Amino acid sequence: MDHLELLAITDVRDQEIAHKGFLQSLLGKVAISTITPDFSAVTFADRTSVLTNAAIIEDIVISGINGAANLFTNKSYAAAFSKMVTVEARHSAYFRDILTPNSFGNNVIDANGLDQAIAPATVITNMQVYSQTKYDSSKLPK
């Protein structure tokens, strides 16, 4: 990984930390208090592994926010998540383009030219590989 890529990934990390703080503030008592990540699927010494897994995580988040958008009754939440999903999509596109130049949106855009949307329960299942924390998604929309 070259110096510019490392700077960009550090910037993405910092944005994700800001998102976490914002979401904790927005959700208050209903926010999940602790998540223990599991990055054993990532080979940190391998640039391709890091970037591929980063894009996968971003794609899961994007499709998860899109899949939950119709569930928001609180307009503040809907607006905040709409803004956040655009940033996450930029992250995904950046990682994808580093790996394969000019590959913007490949495999994540549907036939209508829109990002994919998946149900909250599926998001939990898809993210479980990156989390030691176990979640019960049985009461979430499928």
N, C-alpha and C positions, 0 to 999 in steps of 0.2 A: 504494500500500500504506500503510495507516495505521500509526500507532505501535504499537498492540497486536499487529497482525499481524506486524510486524517483530520485536517482542520474542518472539513465539511461534516464528517461523521461526528466530531466533537460538537459542532453547532447543532446538529440534529439531536444529539443526546441532551444538550442544554434546553432545547425546545421541548423535548419530552418531559424533562424535569419540571419545566414551567407548566406544561399541560397537567401533570400530576397534581401540582399545587393548586392550580385553578380548579380542577375537578373536585379535589378534596374540599376546597372552600365552597364551591357551588353545591355539592351534595351534602355537606355537613355530616350529620349523624348517620345518614344512610350510606355513606361512602364505605367501601371495603377498607378496613383499617390497615391491614398488612398483607402484602403479596410477596412471596418469596420466589424469585425467578429461578428457572432451571435452564441454563444455557449449555447443557452438556451436548446438545445436538449441534452446537456451533464449534468448529475448529478455529480458534482465534488466531492461530499461526497461518491460516489459509485465507487470503483475501477473498477468494470466491465464496467460501463458506460464510464468512462474515456478511458480505454484501447480499448473498442469496437469502440468508435467514433474516436479515434486516428487512429486505423487500417482502418476504413472506409475512413477517409480523405486521408490517405496515398494511399489507393487503387485507389481512384478517381484521385489523382495526377498522379500516375503511369500509369493508363489506359489512362489518358488525354495526357500525354507526348507521350506515344506510339501511340495514335491515331493521333497526330499532327506531328509525326516524318517525314512523307512523304511530309509534306507541307513546310519544311524548305528548302530554297534555299541558305541561308547563311550557309556555312560549319562550321563557328565558333559557330553559334547557335546550329546546329545539334550536334556537338561534346560536347558542354557544357551540353545540355539537356540529351545526352546519358549518360554522367558521373553522372549527377544529379539523373537520374531515378534509377541508381543502388543503390544509397544511400537511396532513398525513399523506394525501395523494401526491403532493410535491416531493415528500420524502421518498415515497415508493418509486416515483418516476426517476428521481435522482439515482437511487441505488440501481435500478434497472438499466438506466442509461450508462452508468459506469461499466456495468458488466457487458452490456451489448449496446453499443452506440445506436441511436435512432430507434430504440425499441419501445418508446413511450407507449404505455397502455397495453402492450401485448399480453394476452391471456387474462387481463383483468377487466376489459371493457366488453359489455354485452352487445348484442346485435343492434341495439338502439343507440350505441355510442355512449352508454352510461356505465359508471362503476357498478360492480356486482353488489348485491344485497343478500345477506344471509341472516337467518333467525338468531336471536340471542342464545338459545340453547346450543346451536351449532358453533357459535363463536367460542363459547366456553370449551366445547370439545376440541375445537381446532387450536385454541391457545394452550390447552393443557400440557402439550409437549414442552412448552416454555415456562411452566410454572410448577414449583414444588407444592404450592398451595392447592388443595383440592376444593372443588366447588360442587355444590348440588344445583344442577340446572333443571331438575325435574319440574319445577314450577314456572319455568320460563317459556315464552312462546317458542314453538318449534317450527 
